[in-house]
Amino acid sequence: MQKLDWTTILLRLYKNSLNENHQTFILRKNQKFIFGSL
């Protein structure tokens, strides 16, 4: 098994958190759209 260095791990974590933030942002936009159209 290849040992990951810290920069790779941190980059991966950073990308994952960015991904989650982006998804919650989209969810919020969709919620506003849904509630606005009710």
MIMIKOL-755292 format. One record per atom (N, C-alpha, C, O, CB): x, y, z; residue number from 0; residue in three letters. Coordinates in nm, 2 decimals, always signed. Each point is the difference from the previous one (the first is absolute). Last residue first. Glycine has a CB too. Layout:
BEGIN
+--------+--------+--------+------+------+
!     c1 !     c2 !     c3 ! resi ! resn !
+--------+--------+--------+------+------+
!      X !      Y !      Z !  NUM !  ala !
...
+--------+--------+--------+------+------+
This chain:
BEGIN
+--------+--------+--------+------+------+
!     c1 !     c2 !     c3 ! resi ! resn !
+--------+--------+--------+------+------+
!  -4.46 !  +2.82 !  -0.35 !   37 !  leu !
!  -0.12 !  -0.05 !  +0.06 !   37 !  leu !
!  -0.11 !  +0.11 !  +0.02 !   37 !  leu !
!  -0.10 !  -0.03 !  +0.05 !   37 !  leu !
!  +0.25 !  -0.14 !  +0.07 !   37 !  leu !
!  +0.30 !  +0.22 !  -0.30 !   36 !  ser !
!  -0.10 !  -0.03 !  -0.10 !   36 !  ser !
!  -0.12 !  -0.06 !  +0.06 !   36 !  ser !
!  -0.10 !  -0.02 !  -0.07 !   36 !  ser !
!  +0.27 !  -0.02 !  -0.09 !   36 !  ser !
!  +0.22 !  +0.15 !  +0.41 !   35 !  gly !
!  -0.04 !  +0.13 !  -0.06 !   35 !  gly !
!  -0.12 !  -0.03 !  -0.10 !   35 !  gly !
!  -0.08 !  +0.09 !  -0.03 !   35 !  gly !
!  +0.31 !  +0.00 !  +0.05 !   35 !  gly !
!  -0.01 !  -0.44 !  +0.20 !   34 !  phe !
!  -0.08 !  +0.07 !  +0.10 !   34 !  phe !
!  -0.06 !  +0.13 !  -0.07 !   34 !  phe !
!  -0.11 !  +0.04 !  +0.03 !   34 !  phe !
!  +0.25 !  -0.14 !  +0.16 !   34 !  phe !
!  +0.16 !  -0.16 !  -0.44 !   33 !  ile !
!  -0.12 !  -0.08 !  +0.03 !   33 !  ile !
!  -0.09 !  +0.08 !  +0.09 !   33 !  ile !
!  -0.12 !  +0.01 !  -0.03 !   33 !  ile !
!  +0.25 !  -0.23 !  +0.00 !   33 !  ile !
!  +0.29 !  +0.41 !  -0.07 !   32 !  phe !
!  -0.08 !  -0.01 !  -0.12 !   32 !  phe !
!  -0.13 !  -0.07 !  +0.02 !   32 !  phe !
!  -0.11 !  +0.04 !  -0.04 !   32 !  phe !
!  +0.31 !  -0.04 !  -0.10 !   32 !  phe !
!  +0.12 !  +0.01 !  +0.48 !   31 !  lys !
!  -0.06 !  +0.14 !  -0.02 !   31 !  lys !
!  -0.09 !  -0.01 !  -0.12 !   31 !  lys !
!  -0.11 !  +0.06 !  +0.01 !   31 !  lys !
!  +0.31 !  +0.05 !  +0.09 !   31 !  lys !
!  +0.03 !  -0.50 !  -0.02 !   30 !  gln !
!  -0.10 !  +0.02 !  +0.10 !   30 !  gln !
!  -0.06 !  +0.14 !  -0.02 !   30 !  gln !
!  -0.13 !  +0.01 !  +0.01 !   30 !  gln !
!  +0.25 !  -0.16 !  +0.15 !   30 !  gln !
!  +0.24 !  +0.05 !  -0.43 !   29 !  asn !
!  -0.12 !  -0.08 !  -0.04 !   29 !  asn !
!  -0.11 !  +0.02 !  +0.10 !   29 !  asn !
!  -0.12 !  +0.01 !  -0.04 !   29 !  asn !
!  +0.26 !  -0.18 !  -0.08 !   29 !  asn !
!  +0.27 !  +0.36 !  +0.21 !   28 !  lys !
!  -0.06 !  +0.07 !  -0.11 !   28 !  lys !
!  -0.13 !  -0.07 !  -0.04 !   28 !  lys !
!  -0.10 !  +0.06 !  -0.03 !   28 !  lys !
!  +0.33 !  +0.02 !  -0.05 !   28 !  lys !
!  +0.03 !  -0.29 !  +0.41 !   27 !  arg !
!  -0.06 !  +0.12 !  +0.05 !   27 !  arg !
!  -0.07 !  +0.08 !  -0.11 !   27 !  arg !
!  -0.12 !  +0.05 !  +0.01 !   27 !  arg !
!  +0.29 !  -0.04 !  +0.17 !   27 !  arg !
!  +0.08 !  -0.39 !  -0.30 !   26 !  leu !
!  -0.12 !  -0.04 !  +0.08 !   26 !  leu !
!  -0.07 !  +0.13 !  +0.04 !   26 !  leu !
!  -0.13 !  +0.00 !  -0.01 !   26 !  leu !
!  +0.23 !  -0.22 !  +0.08 !   26 !  leu !
!  +0.31 !  +0.28 !  -0.26 !   25 !  ile !
!  -0.10 !  -0.03 !  -0.11 !   25 !  ile !
!  -0.13 !  -0.04 !  +0.07 !   25 !  ile !
!  -0.11 !  +0.04 !  -0.04 !   25 !  ile !
!  +0.29 !  -0.12 !  -0.12 !   25 !  ile !
!  +0.18 !  +0.16 !  +0.44 !   24 !  phe !
!  -0.04 !  +0.12 !  -0.06 !   24 !  phe !
!  -0.11 !  -0.02 !  -0.10 !   24 !  phe !
!  -0.09 !  +0.07 !  -0.01 !   24 !  phe !
!  +0.33 !  +0.02 !  +0.04 !   24 !  phe !
!  -0.04 !  -0.46 !  +0.17 !   23 !  thr !
!  -0.09 !  +0.07 !  +0.09 !   23 !  thr !
!  -0.05 !  +0.13 !  -0.05 !   23 !  thr !
!  -0.11 !  +0.04 !  +0.02 !   23 !  thr !
!  +0.22 !  -0.15 !  +0.17 !   23 !  thr !
!  +0.22 !  -0.13 !  -0.44 !   22 !  gln !
!  -0.13 !  -0.07 !  +0.00 !   22 !  gln !
!  -0.10 !  +0.06 !  +0.10 !   22 !  gln !
!  -0.12 !  +0.02 !  -0.04 !   22 !  gln !
!  +0.24 !  -0.23 !  -0.01 !   22 !  gln !
!  +0.32 !  +0.39 !  +0.03 !   21 !  his !
!  -0.07 !  +0.02 !  -0.13 !   21 !  his !
!  -0.13 !  -0.07 !  +0.00 !   21 !  his !
!  -0.10 !  +0.06 !  -0.04 !   21 !  his !
!  +0.32 !  -0.04 !  -0.07 !   21 !  his !
!  +0.06 !  -0.10 !  +0.48 !   20 !  asn !
!  -0.05 !  +0.14 !  +0.00 !   20 !  asn !
!  -0.08 !  +0.03 !  -0.13 !   20 !  asn !
!  -0.11 !  +0.07 !  +0.01 !   20 !  asn !
!  +0.30 !  +0.00 !  +0.14 !   20 !  asn !
!  +0.03 !  -0.48 !  -0.13 !   19 !  glu !
!  -0.12 !  +0.00 !  +0.09 !   19 !  glu !
!  -0.06 !  +0.14 !  +0.01 !   19 !  glu !
!  -0.12 !  +0.02 !  +0.00 !   19 !  glu !
!  +0.22 !  -0.20 !  +0.13 !   19 !  glu !
!  +0.30 !  +0.13 !  -0.38 !   18 !  asn !
!  -0.11 !  -0.07 !  -0.06 !   18 !  asn !
!  -0.13 !  +0.00 !  +0.08 !   18 !  asn !
!  -0.11 !  +0.03 !  -0.05 !   18 !  asn !
!  +0.28 !  -0.18 !  -0.06 !   18 !  asn !
!  +0.23 !  +0.32 !  +0.29 !   17 !  leu !
!  -0.05 !  +0.09 !  -0.10 !   17 !  leu !
!  -0.12 !  -0.06 !  -0.07 !   17 !  leu !
!  -0.10 !  +0.06 !  -0.03 !   17 !  leu !
!  +0.33 !  +0.03 !  -0.01 !   17 !  leu !
!  -0.01 !  -0.36 !  +0.35 !   16 !  ser !
!  -0.07 !  +0.11 !  +0.06 !   16 !  ser !
!  -0.06 !  +0.10 !  -0.10 !   16 !  ser !
!  -0.11 !  +0.05 !  +0.02 !   16 !  ser !
!  +0.25 !  -0.08 !  +0.19 !   16 !  ser !
!  +0.14 !  -0.31 !  -0.37 !   15 !  asn !
!  -0.12 !  -0.06 !  +0.05 !   15 !  asn !
!  -0.09 !  +0.11 !  +0.06 !   15 !  asn !
!  -0.12 !  +0.00 !  -0.02 !   15 !  asn !
!  +0.24 !  -0.22 !  +0.05 !   15 !  asn !
!  +0.31 !  +0.34 !  -0.17 !   14 !  lys !
!  -0.09 !  -0.02 !  -0.12 !   14 !  lys !
!  -0.13 !  -0.06 !  +0.05 !   14 !  lys !
!  -0.11 !  +0.04 !  -0.05 !   14 !  lys !
!  +0.31 !  -0.08 !  -0.10 !   14 !  lys !
!  +0.13 !  +0.08 !  +0.47 !   13 !  tyr !
!  -0.04 !  +0.13 !  -0.04 !   13 !  tyr !
!  -0.10 !  -0.01 !  -0.12 !   13 !  tyr !
!  -0.10 !  +0.07 !  +0.00 !   13 !  tyr !
!  +0.33 !  +0.03 !  +0.08 !   13 !  tyr !
!  -0.02 !  -0.49 !  +0.08 !   12 !  leu !
!  -0.10 !  +0.05 !  +0.10 !   12 !  leu !
!  -0.06 !  +0.14 !  -0.05 !   12 !  leu !
!  -0.12 !  +0.02 !  +0.01 !   12 !  leu !
!  +0.24 !  -0.15 !  +0.18 !   12 !  leu !
!  +0.23 !  -0.05 !  -0.44 !   11 !  arg !
!  -0.12 !  -0.08 !  -0.02 !   11 !  arg !
!  -0.11 !  +0.05 !  +0.10 !   11 !  arg !
!  -0.11 !  +0.01 !  -0.04 !   11 !  arg !
!  +0.25 !  -0.21 !  -0.03 !   11 !  arg !
!  +0.28 !  +0.39 !  +0.10 !   10 !  leu !
!  -0.06 !  +0.04 !  -0.12 !   10 !  leu !
!  -0.13 !  -0.07 !  -0.02 !   10 !  leu !
!  -0.10 !  +0.05 !  -0.04 !   10 !  leu !
!  +0.32 !  +0.00 !  -0.06 !   10 !  leu !
!  +0.05 !  -0.18 !  +0.46 !    9 !  leu !
!  -0.06 !  +0.13 !  +0.02 !    9 !  leu !
!  -0.08 !  +0.05 !  -0.12 !    9 !  leu !
!  -0.11 !  +0.05 !  +0.01 !    9 !  leu !
!  +0.29 !  +0.00 !  +0.16 !    9 !  leu !
!  +0.07 !  -0.45 !  -0.21 !    8 !  ile !
!  -0.12 !  -0.02 !  +0.09 !    8 !  ile !
!  -0.07 !  +0.13 !  +0.02 !    8 !  ile !
!  -0.12 !  +0.01 !  +0.00 !    8 !  ile !
!  +0.24 !  -0.19 !  +0.12 !    8 !  ile !
!  +0.28 !  +0.19 !  -0.36 !    7 !  thr !
!  -0.10 !  -0.06 !  -0.08 !    7 !  thr !
!  -0.13 !  -0.02 !  +0.09 !    7 !  thr !
!  -0.11 !  +0.02 !  -0.05 !    7 !  thr !
!  +0.28 !  -0.14 !  -0.09 !    7 !  thr !
!  +0.21 !  +0.30 !  +0.34 !    6 !  thr !
!  -0.06 !  +0.09 !  -0.09 !    6 !  thr !
!  -0.11 !  -0.06 !  -0.08 !    6 !  thr !
!  -0.10 !  +0.06 !  -0.03 !    6 !  thr !
!  +0.32 !  +0.06 !  +0.01 !    6 !  thr !
!  +0.03 !  -0.38 !  +0.33 !    5 !  trp !
!  -0.10 !  +0.09 !  +0.06 !    5 !  trp !
!  -0.06 !  +0.09 !  -0.10 !    5 !  trp !
!  -0.12 !  +0.03 !  +0.01 !    5 !  trp !
!  +0.24 !  -0.05 !  +0.20 !    5 !  trp !
!  +0.05 !  -0.45 !  -0.39 !    4 !  asp !
!  +0.07 !  +0.10 !  +0.08 !    4 !  asp !
!  -0.11 !  +0.10 !  +0.04 !    4 !  asp !
!  -0.12 !  +0.00 !  -0.05 !    4 !  asp !
!  +0.34 !  -0.02 !  -0.07 !    4 !  asp !
!  -0.26 !  -0.53 !  +0.03 !    3 !  leu !
!  -0.04 !  +0.14 !  -0.04 !    3 !  leu !
!  +0.08 !  +0.10 !  +0.08 !    3 !  leu !
!  +0.01 !  -0.01 !  +0.12 !    3 !  leu !
!  -0.24 !  -0.07 !  -0.19 !    3 !  leu !
!  +0.36 !  -0.44 !  -0.07 !    2 !  lys !
!  -0.03 !  +0.09 !  +0.11 !    2 !  lys !
!  -0.03 !  +0.14 !  -0.05 !    2 !  lys !
!  +0.08 !  +0.06 !  -0.07 !    2 !  lys !
!  +0.07 !  -0.20 !  +0.22 !    2 !  lys !
!  -0.23 !  -0.36 !  -0.38 !    1 !  gln !
!  +0.08 !  +0.13 !  -0.01 !    1 !  gln !
!  -0.04 !  +0.09 !  +0.11 !    1 !  gln !
!  -0.12 !  +0.02 !  +0.03 !    1 !  gln !
!  +0.14 !  -0.04 !  -0.28 !    1 !  gln !
!  -0.02 !  -0.54 !  +0.22 !    0 !  met !
!  -0.08 !  +0.12 !  +0.00 !    0 !  met !
!  +0.09 !  +0.12 !  +0.00 !    0 !  met !
!  +0.10 !  +0.01 !  +0.07 !    0 !  met !
!  -0.28 !  -0.13 !  +0.05 !    0 !  met !
+--------+--------+--------+------+------+
